[in-house]
Amino acid sequence: MKLAIFTEDRYGLGFIKATVDRLIAEKRIQKVEFVKTYTPSLIKKCHNVRKVKPVIRDRILIIIDKENTYNYDEDKEIWRHLGRLKDEDRSKIVVIATEPEIEEWICITLGMEFDRTGYNTNNEPSKVLKREEDYKKEKLEDFADKLYFNKLLAESESFKLFYESLTT
């Protein structure tokens, strides 16, 4: 599969690539060729999302943080900017919105409680990790080795969507 990845920042990109590489190494998914990777800041902004159009491959993953479950609207945040895509290209795009941020995968793996709504900023996954694991965003990629995939498939909708997008 030829895969293009869009993330909100470069740390997320490294984490996603390391996670995919681990899934391949454990023979959970087929080999993936990373055709293009992007880390534009604020991927949710119109001018950045439009960068998806010229990169249509076998699969495109747009991975964003919901930040706040109650205000997130995938149509408003992503799809309205990609409205003129052909149906065959549109079907290649998978939007994965983590609840409320990508660090949820790490917290779930490590059994740490966090606020999924995004309203309690003291209990966001990244802050819980900072308190419990001395976490720094630039070390995000290192946590890919700690992910427990079976637990994530059972407990994280965003991880399950991520995994399924790589297996179908």
N, C-alpha and C positions, 0 to 999 in steps of 0.2 A: 504494500500500500504506500502511495505517495501522500505524505502528510504535510500540511501547512499549519502552523500554530500561531495564534495571536494571543498574547497575554498583556496584562496591564503594566508589567514592569519586567526588567531583565531577571530579577530573582525568581519570579514565577516561572519564567521560561526555562531556566536551569533546572528547577524542581520538576517541571512537567517532563522535560527531556530525560532526566535521570529516572523518573518513575516509569516512563515508557521503556527505557533501556532495561530496567529491572524486570518489567513484565515480559519482555522478549527473552531475557536471560533465563527466566523461570519457565519459559515455554508456555506462557499463558496467552500470548498473542503471537501472530506472525511477525516476521521482520518488517520494520517500518523504515522508509526512506524519508528523512526530513528534507523536504524540498525547499521550504521557506519558513523562516521563523521571524516573527515581528514582536517588538516590545514597545509599541508607541505608548507614551503616557496617555492616560485617559482614553483607552480604547473605546469607551462609550461615546466619545464625541464623534460627531458626524464625519469630519474630515479624516479621522483615523479609520473608522469602520469602512469607509469607502475603499480603503486600500485592499480590502478583501477581494473585490471584483476582479482585478487582473491576475489573481493568484489561484484561480479555481483549479484544484487538483482532484485526486481521488477523494480526499477528505480534508476539511478545514475545521479546526477546533478553535473556537473563540472562548477563552476562559476568562471570566470576570468574577469579581466579588459582588455579591448582592448588597453587601454593607447593611442593608435594612430590608428584611424579608417583606415587610408590609408595603413598602414603596416601590419595590422592584417591578418593572414591567418590561418583559423581554421585547415585546413589539415596539414599545417606545424607545428602549435603550439601543436595540440592535436592528431588528428587522425593518423598521421604517427606512433605514439608510440603505437597505439592500433590496428595495422593492422592485427594481427593474431587472432583477436577475431572472434568467430562464428557470423554469421548474426543475430541469435536470441539474442545473448548477446549485440552485437553492437546496436541493435534497442532499448535497454533499457537505453542507455546513451544519455543524452541531454547536449550539451555544450551551456552554456549561457554566452555570452561575452557582458558585459555592455559597454556602449558608453559614455565616455571613461573609467568610473569607476563606482562602485556600488553606489556611492553617487549621481549619476544622478537621481536615484529614489526619493531621498529626495528633490533635487532641483526642479524636475518637480512637486512634490507634493506641495512644498512651493511657486511655481511660480517664481523661481529664474532663471535668464538667465545664461547659462554657455556655454563653448566651447565644442562642441561634437567631434571635430577633434582630440583633444589632443595636438594640436600644440601650442596653447596659454596657457602656463602653469600657467599664472596668473588667468585664468578663468576656470581652471579645477573645477569640482563640489566640490571636497574636499576643495579647497582654497576659493571658493565662500562661502561655508558654514562656513568656519573658520572666514571669514570677517563678514558675516551677522548674524551668530548664535553662534559664539564663539565655533565652533565645534572642537572636538578632536576625533581622530580615536577610542580611547578606549571607547567613548560614542556612537559609531555607533549603537549598539543594541537598545539603548533607542529611536532611531528615528523610529524603526519599528512601534511604536504606532501612529506615525504621518502620516504614508503613507495613501494616498487617492487612493484606488485601482481602482476605475472607471476612474479616471484621468490617472493613470499609464497605464491601459489597452488601453486607447485611444492614448497616446502620447509616450509610451516607447516600442520599439520592444523587448528589452531584458526582460522587465517585462512581456510582453504578452507571450513570449516563456516560461518564468519561470512558469507563471500561468497555461498555457496550459499543460505543462509537469506534473503538479500535478492533472490535471482534466481528463486526457485521459489514 
